[in-house]
Amino acid sequence: MERLGFGVEENARRLHRLAYVEQRLMFIAAGHLLSVQEWEAKFLLGRHLYEDAEHHQALRTRIGELRRSEHSVDAAPDPALAALMDEAIRAQGGIELLTGIYRRAQARVGRRVQGTRRTDNPLVDYSTGRTLRLVLPKKRSMLSPVSVTWRRC
């Protein structure tokens, strides 16, 4: 079945939201890395901080290819999303932090990437699909060890 996909502006808008969240997740992990006491959580935060930085850069590059300023990614796409991410960075304690990052933000990013992949046109917008194909497996791997650990609790 053929899919029409998104126009350039809608594609850039969707990627902007993803890139903004990836950047904020990176900031959240960096801001809390030293204060997290559990070694396993500290290790995951460090690794995922690096992967979020990779994702942010890939999305930022793709946004530039769509003839939108890469620097526009630094601005919040909407006030509600900015407020949500600002609240997440103020997490108190490891459980609140990890819940906010993994059960909320990372899971939502994974669902958004997967949804975009299902609706994009792989022929017309191959470049966006390629970028998202790099992000999705890492999002899945980010969430799998966390969900396995939480199911045991």
VEXFI-289802 format. One record per residue (C-alpha): residue number from 0; x, y, z. Coordinates in Angstrom, 2 decimals. Each point is the difference from the previous one (the first is absolute). Layout:
% residues N
<rec><num>NUM</num><c1>X</c1><c2>Y</c2><c3>Z</c3></rec>
...
% end
This chain:
% residues 153
<rec><num>0</num><c1>0.00</c1><c2>0.00</c2><c3>0.00</c3></rec>
<rec><num>1</num><c1>1.36</c1><c2>3.42</c2><c3>-0.93</c3></rec>
<rec><num>2</num><c1>0.18</c1><c2>2.71</c2><c3>2.63</c3></rec>
<rec><num>3</num><c1>-0.13</c1><c2>3.65</c2><c3>-0.88</c3></rec>
<rec><num>4</num><c1>2.26</c1><c2>1.03</c2><c3>2.88</c3></rec>
<rec><num>5</num><c1>0.50</c1><c2>3.51</c2><c3>1.34</c3></rec>
<rec><num>6</num><c1>0.79</c1><c2>3.25</c2><c3>-1.74</c3></rec>
<rec><num>7</num><c1>3.30</c1><c2>1.74</c2><c3>0.69</c3></rec>
<rec><num>8</num><c1>-1.43</c1><c2>2.38</c2><c3>2.63</c3></rec>
<rec><num>9</num><c1>-1.88</c1><c2>-2.70</c2><c3>1.92</c3></rec>
<rec><num>10</num><c1>3.02</c1><c2>-2.29</c2><c3>-0.16</c3></rec>
<rec><num>11</num><c1>2.27</c1><c2>2.76</c2><c3>1.34</c3></rec>
<rec><num>12</num><c1>-2.54</c1><c2>0.79</c2><c3>2.75</c3></rec>
<rec><num>13</num><c1>-0.14</c1><c2>-3.63</c2><c3>1.15</c3></rec>
<rec><num>14</num><c1>3.77</c1><c2>-0.39</c2><c3>-0.10</c3></rec>
<rec><num>15</num><c1>0.39</c1><c2>3.26</c2><c3>1.92</c3></rec>
<rec><num>16</num><c1>-2.11</c1><c2>-1.38</c2><c3>2.86</c3></rec>
<rec><num>17</num><c1>2.05</c1><c2>-3.20</c2><c3>0.06</c3></rec>
<rec><num>18</num><c1>3.32</c1><c2>1.87</c2><c3>-0.14</c3></rec>
<rec><num>19</num><c1>-1.09</c1><c2>2.37</c2><c3>2.77</c3></rec>
<rec><num>20</num><c1>-0.99</c1><c2>-2.88</c2><c3>2.29</c3></rec>
<rec><num>21</num><c1>3.25</c1><c2>-1.86</c2><c3>-0.76</c3></rec>
<rec><num>22</num><c1>1.97</c1><c2>3.12</c2><c3>0.91</c3></rec>
<rec><num>23</num><c1>-1.93</c1><c2>0.47</c2><c3>3.24</c3></rec>
<rec><num>24</num><c1>0.42</c1><c2>-3.68</c2><c3>0.92</c3></rec>
<rec><num>25</num><c1>3.72</c1><c2>0.48</c2><c3>-0.51</c3></rec>
<rec><num>26</num><c1>-0.04</c1><c2>3.04</c2><c3>2.32</c3></rec>
<rec><num>27</num><c1>-2.05</c1><c2>-1.88</c2><c3>2.62</c3></rec>
<rec><num>28</num><c1>2.40</c1><c2>-2.95</c2><c3>0.02</c3></rec>
<rec><num>29</num><c1>3.02</c1><c2>2.30</c2><c3>0.19</c3></rec>
<rec><num>30</num><c1>-1.53</c1><c2>2.01</c2><c3>2.81</c3></rec>
<rec><num>31</num><c1>-0.74</c1><c2>-3.05</c2><c3>2.13</c3></rec>
<rec><num>32</num><c1>2.85</c1><c2>-2.35</c2><c3>-0.89</c3></rec>
<rec><num>33</num><c1>2.19</c1><c2>0.86</c2><c3>2.97</c3></rec>
<rec><num>34</num><c1>-2.79</c1><c2>-0.08</c2><c3>2.57</c3></rec>
<rec><num>35</num><c1>-1.40</c1><c2>-3.43</c2><c3>-0.91</c3></rec>
<rec><num>36</num><c1>1.32</c1><c2>-2.47</c2><c3>2.55</c3></rec>
<rec><num>37</num><c1>-0.86</c1><c2>-3.34</c2><c3>-1.60</c3></rec>
<rec><num>38</num><c1>2.87</c1><c2>-1.15</c2><c3>-2.21</c3></rec>
<rec><num>39</num><c1>-2.24</c1><c2>-1.72</c2><c3>-2.55</c3></rec>
<rec><num>40</num><c1>-2.15</c1><c2>3.12</c2><c3>-0.39</c3></rec>
<rec><num>41</num><c1>3.08</c1><c2>2.20</c2><c3>-0.28</c3></rec>
<rec><num>42</num><c1>1.41</c1><c2>-2.28</c2><c3>-2.72</c3></rec>
<rec><num>43</num><c1>-3.27</c1><c2>0.04</c2><c3>-1.98</c3></rec>
<rec><num>44</num><c1>-0.35</c1><c2>3.77</c2><c3>0.33</c3></rec>
<rec><num>45</num><c1>3.51</c1><c2>0.52</c2><c3>-1.34</c3></rec>
<rec><num>46</num><c1>-0.47</c1><c2>-2.32</c2><c3>-2.94</c3></rec>
<rec><num>47</num><c1>-3.41</c1><c2>1.40</c2><c3>-0.85</c3></rec>
<rec><num>48</num><c1>1.27</c1><c2>3.56</c2><c3>0.31</c3></rec>
<rec><num>49</num><c1>2.50</c1><c2>-0.84</c2><c3>-2.74</c3></rec>
<rec><num>50</num><c1>-2.66</c1><c2>-1.68</c2><c3>-2.15</c3></rec>
<rec><num>51</num><c1>-2.43</c1><c2>2.91</c2><c3>0.46</c3></rec>
<rec><num>52</num><c1>2.77</c1><c2>2.35</c2><c3>-1.15</c3></rec>
<rec><num>53</num><c1>0.48</c1><c2>-2.15</c2><c3>-3.12</c3></rec>
<rec><num>54</num><c1>-3.73</c1><c2>0.01</c2><c3>-0.69</c3></rec>
<rec><num>55</num><c1>-0.27</c1><c2>3.73</c2><c3>0.54</c3></rec>
<rec><num>56</num><c1>2.85</c1><c2>0.67</c2><c3>-2.43</c3></rec>
<rec><num>57</num><c1>-1.45</c1><c2>-2.32</c2><c3>-2.66</c3></rec>
<rec><num>58</num><c1>-3.42</c1><c2>1.65</c2><c3>0.29</c3></rec>
<rec><num>59</num><c1>1.55</c1><c2>3.46</c2><c3>0.00</c3></rec>
<rec><num>60</num><c1>1.92</c1><c2>-0.83</c2><c3>-3.18</c3></rec>
<rec><num>61</num><c1>-3.15</c1><c2>-1.30</c2><c3>-1.69</c3></rec>
<rec><num>62</num><c1>-1.92</c1><c2>3.14</c2><c3>0.99</c3></rec>
<rec><num>63</num><c1>2.73</c1><c2>2.07</c2><c3>-1.66</c3></rec>
<rec><num>64</num><c1>-0.37</c1><c2>-2.10</c2><c3>-3.15</c3></rec>
<rec><num>65</num><c1>-3.69</c1><c2>0.91</c2><c3>0.00</c3></rec>
<rec><num>66</num><c1>1.11</c1><c2>3.64</c2><c3>-0.36</c3></rec>
<rec><num>67</num><c1>-0.91</c1><c2>0.96</c2><c3>3.50</c3></rec>
<rec><num>68</num><c1>2.60</c1><c2>1.54</c2><c3>2.24</c3></rec>
<rec><num>69</num><c1>1.72</c1><c2>-2.60</c2><c3>2.16</c3></rec>
<rec><num>70</num><c1>0.11</c1><c2>2.61</c2><c3>2.75</c3></rec>
<rec><num>71</num><c1>-3.81</c1><c2>0.16</c2><c3>0.06</c3></rec>
<rec><num>72</num><c1>0.16</c1><c2>-3.39</c2><c3>1.74</c3></rec>
<rec><num>73</num><c1>1.32</c1><c2>1.68</c2><c3>3.14</c3></rec>
<rec><num>74</num><c1>-3.28</c1><c2>1.88</c2><c3>0.46</c3></rec>
<rec><num>75</num><c1>-2.93</c1><c2>-1.85</c2><c3>1.56</c3></rec>
<rec><num>76</num><c1>-2.58</c1><c2>-0.99</c2><c3>-2.62</c3></rec>
<rec><num>77</num><c1>-2.80</c1><c2>0.84</c2><c3>2.42</c3></rec>
<rec><num>78</num><c1>-0.31</c1><c2>1.29</c2><c3>3.58</c3></rec>
<rec><num>79</num><c1>-1.69</c1><c2>-3.15</c2><c3>1.34</c3></rec>
<rec><num>80</num><c1>2.87</c1><c2>-2.21</c2><c3>-1.13</c3></rec>
<rec><num>81</num><c1>2.53</c1><c2>2.45</c2><c3>1.46</c3></rec>
<rec><num>82</num><c1>-1.85</c1><c2>-0.05</c2><c3>3.34</c3></rec>
<rec><num>83</num><c1>-0.07</c1><c2>-3.80</c2><c3>0.01</c3></rec>
<rec><num>84</num><c1>3.72</c1><c2>-0.28</c2><c3>-0.67</c3></rec>
<rec><num>85</num><c1>0.77</c1><c2>2.71</c2><c3>2.59</c3></rec>
<rec><num>86</num><c1>-1.97</c1><c2>-1.98</c2><c3>2.56</c3></rec>
<rec><num>87</num><c1>1.90</c1><c2>-3.19</c2><c3>-0.86</c3></rec>
<rec><num>88</num><c1>3.38</c1><c2>1.62</c2><c3>0.63</c3></rec>
<rec><num>89</num><c1>-1.13</c1><c2>0.89</c2><c3>3.55</c3></rec>
<rec><num>90</num><c1>-0.60</c1><c2>-3.64</c2><c3>0.95</c3></rec>
<rec><num>91</num><c1>0.66</c1><c2>-0.75</c2><c3>3.66</c3></rec>
<rec><num>92</num><c1>1.76</c1><c2>-3.33</c2><c3>0.54</c3></rec>
<rec><num>93</num><c1>0.89</c1><c2>-2.95</c2><c3>-2.17</c3></rec>
<rec><num>94</num><c1>-3.45</c1><c2>-1.60</c2><c3>-0.30</c3></rec>
<rec><num>95</num><c1>-1.68</c1><c2>3.24</c2><c3>-1.09</c3></rec>
<rec><num>96</num><c1>2.83</c1><c2>0.73</c2><c3>-2.42</c3></rec>
<rec><num>97</num><c1>0.04</c1><c2>-3.44</c2><c3>-1.60</c3></rec>
<rec><num>98</num><c1>-3.79</c1><c2>-0.14</c2><c3>-0.20</c3></rec>
<rec><num>99</num><c1>-0.09</c1><c2>3.37</c2><c3>-1.73</c3></rec>
<rec><num>100</num><c1>2.76</c1><c2>-0.87</c2><c3>-2.42</c3></rec>
<rec><num>101</num><c1>-0.82</c1><c2>-3.59</c2><c3>-0.90</c3></rec>
<rec><num>102</num><c1>-3.66</c1><c2>-0.62</c2><c3>0.64</c3></rec>
<rec><num>103</num><c1>-1.07</c1><c2>3.39</c2><c3>-1.30</c3></rec>
<rec><num>104</num><c1>2.41</c1><c2>1.85</c2><c3>-2.28</c3></rec>
<rec><num>105</num><c1>2.09</c1><c2>-2.77</c2><c3>-1.63</c3></rec>
<rec><num>106</num><c1>-3.06</c1><c2>-2.20</c2><c3>-0.46</c3></rec>
<rec><num>107</num><c1>-1.89</c1><c2>2.87</c2><c3>-1.63</c3></rec>
<rec><num>108</num><c1>2.91</c1><c2>0.78</c2><c3>-2.32</c3></rec>
<rec><num>109</num><c1>0.13</c1><c2>-3.66</c2><c3>-1.01</c3></rec>
<rec><num>110</num><c1>-3.73</c1><c2>-0.03</c2><c3>-0.77</c3></rec>
<rec><num>111</num><c1>0.28</c1><c2>3.26</c2><c3>-1.99</c3></rec>
<rec><num>112</num><c1>2.91</c1><c2>-1.31</c2><c3>-2.06</c3></rec>
<rec><num>113</num><c1>-1.83</c1><c2>-3.24</c2><c3>-0.66</c3></rec>
<rec><num>114</num><c1>-3.19</c1><c2>1.87</c2><c3>-0.96</c3></rec>
<rec><num>115</num><c1>1.89</c1><c2>2.28</c2><c3>-2.36</c3></rec>
<rec><num>116</num><c1>1.70</c1><c2>-2.99</c2><c3>-1.59</c3></rec>
<rec><num>117</num><c1>-3.39</c1><c2>-1.61</c2><c3>-0.63</c3></rec>
<rec><num>118</num><c1>-1.41</c1><c2>3.09</c2><c3>-1.70</c3></rec>
<rec><num>119</num><c1>2.95</c1><c2>1.36</c2><c3>-1.96</c3></rec>
<rec><num>120</num><c1>0.53</c1><c2>-0.75</c2><c3>-3.67</c3></rec>
<rec><num>121</num><c1>3.16</c1><c2>-2.12</c2><c3>-0.23</c3></rec>
<rec><num>122</num><c1>0.64</c1><c2>0.95</c2><c3>-3.62</c3></rec>
<rec><num>123</num><c1>-0.66</c1><c2>3.75</c2><c3>0.12</c3></rec>
<rec><num>124</num><c1>1.49</c1><c2>0.57</c2><c3>3.45</c3></rec>
<rec><num>125</num><c1>2.70</c1><c2>-2.62</c2><c3>0.18</c3></rec>
<rec><num>126</num><c1>2.38</c1><c2>2.31</c2><c3>1.91</c3></rec>
<rec><num>127</num><c1>-2.38</c1><c2>0.55</c2><c3>2.92</c3></rec>
<rec><num>128</num><c1>-0.74</c1><c2>-3.72</c2><c3>0.10</c3></rec>
<rec><num>129</num><c1>3.71</c1><c2>-0.78</c2><c3>0.07</c3></rec>
<rec><num>130</num><c1>0.52</c1><c2>2.40</c2><c3>2.90</c3></rec>
<rec><num>131</num><c1>-2.91</c1><c2>-1.49</c2><c3>1.94</c3></rec>
<rec><num>132</num><c1>1.18</c1><c2>-3.55</c2><c3>-0.75</c3></rec>
<rec><num>133</num><c1>3.20</c1><c2>0.90</c2><c3>1.88</c3></rec>
<rec><num>134</num><c1>-1.95</c1><c2>1.32</c2><c3>2.99</c3></rec>
<rec><num>135</num><c1>-2.71</c1><c2>-2.64</c2><c3>0.45</c3></rec>
<rec><num>136</num><c1>2.13</c1><c2>-3.08</c2><c3>0.84</c3></rec>
<rec><num>137</num><c1>1.93</c1><c2>1.99</c2><c3>2.61</c3></rec>
<rec><num>138</num><c1>-3.24</c1><c2>1.22</c2><c3>1.57</c3></rec>
<rec><num>139</num><c1>-1.22</c1><c2>-3.57</c2><c3>0.20</c3></rec>
<rec><num>140</num><c1>3.24</c1><c2>-1.16</c2><c3>1.59</c3></rec>
<rec><num>141</num><c1>-0.13</c1><c2>2.94</c2><c3>2.45</c3></rec>
<rec><num>142</num><c1>-3.41</c1><c2>-1.06</c2><c3>1.20</c3></rec>
<rec><num>143</num><c1>0.46</c1><c2>-3.78</c2><c3>0.09</c3></rec>
<rec><num>144</num><c1>2.39</c1><c2>-0.34</c2><c3>2.98</c3></rec>
<rec><num>145</num><c1>-2.00</c1><c2>2.56</c2><c3>1.96</c3></rec>
<rec><num>146</num><c1>-3.32</c1><c2>-1.69</c2><c3>-0.65</c3></rec>
<rec><num>147</num><c1>1.41</c1><c2>-3.42</c2><c3>0.92</c3></rec>
<rec><num>148</num><c1>1.32</c1><c2>1.38</c2><c3>3.28</c3></rec>
<rec><num>149</num><c1>-3.27</c1><c2>1.76</c2><c3>0.82</c3></rec>
<rec><num>150</num><c1>-2.13</c1><c2>-3.06</c2><c3>-0.74</c3></rec>
<rec><num>151</num><c1>1.84</c1><c2>-1.81</c2><c3>2.79</c3></rec>
<rec><num>152</num><c1>-0.87</c1><c2>2.70</c2><c3>2.54</c3></rec>
% end
